[in-house]
Amino acid sequence: MRKVFVTTALVAAPLAVSGIVSTAGATAAPLKVKMATFDGKKKVKVARKLKAVTSCSKDCSLHVTFAVRTPAGTIKDSASGTISGNQLIPVNVRLNNVALKYLRSNYRASRCTINVVAKDLETGKRVTKKRSFKFYK
């Protein structure tokens, strides 16, 4: 009885492995882009340096646009580069004294918007993701 079980397990194991390999090679996982605040909260803290984090599920090239929309106007900053899969990249915008004082007095009417355009290095497909955050003191 024991020999039959061992023989069946050895015959079934290569078939299962070959099935897994053939299905994994046929479909590639899609590129996923994630972004969040630096401290993990739903709102961005009003400070001189506004921080956020972004990442890709696979190797990709990123173009990140960070915008602070206030009632008086918009402050924009952008950065680009290449990152490896599941690597966290911090995105920062540094405010001057005038912008910081204005944002502190009007943080409820202001928003922080992050726009990420990621290009998969293997397939060349582009993924665009945009997210808006409110501020808190």
Long-range contacts (C-beta under 8 A, 24 or more apart in sequence): 28-122, 28-123, 29-57, 29-58, 30-125, 30-127, 31-56, 31-57, 31-58, 31-60, 31-118, 31-120, 31-123, 31-125, 31-127, 32-56, 32-57, 32-127, 33-57, 33-60, 33-116, 33-118, 33-127, 33-129, 35-114, 35-116, 35-129, 35-131, 37-133, 38-90, 41-136, 42-133, 42-134, 43-133, 43-134, 43-135, 43-136, 44-112, 44-133, 44-134, 44-135, 44-136, 45-135, 45-136, 45-137, 46-100, 46-103, 46-104, 46-107, 46-135, 46-136, 46-137, 47-100, 48-94, 48-95, 48-100, 49-92, 49-93, 49-94, 49-95, 50-92, 50-93, 50-94, 50-95, 50-112, 51-90, 51-91, 51-92, 52-90, 52-91, 52-92, 52-112, 52-114, 52-133, 53-88, 53-89, 53-90, 53-91, 54-88, 54-89, 54-91, 54-114, 54-116, 55-83, 55-86, 55-87, 55-88, 55-89, 56-83, 56-85, 56-86, 56-87, 56-118, 57-85, 57-86, 58-85, 58-120, 58-121, 58-122, 59-83, 59-84, 59-85, 59-120, 59-121, 59-122, 60-85, 60-118, 60-119, 60-120, 60-121, 61-118, 61-119, 61-121, 62-89, 62-116, 62-117, 62-118, 63-116, 63-117, 63-118, 64-89, 64-91, 64-114, 64-115, 64-116, 64-117, 65-113, 65-114, 65-115, 65-116, 66-91, 66-92, 66-93, 66-112, 66-113, 66-114, 67-112, 67-113, 67-114, 67-115, 68-93, 68-95, 68-99, 68-103, 68-110, 68-111, 68-112, 68-113, 69-110, 69-111, 69-112, 69-113, 70-102, 70-103, 70-106, 70-109, 70-110, 71-106, 71-109, 71-110, 72-102, 72-106, 75-99, 82-121, 103-135, 104-137, 107-135, 107-136, 107-137, 108-134, 108-135, 110-135, 111-135
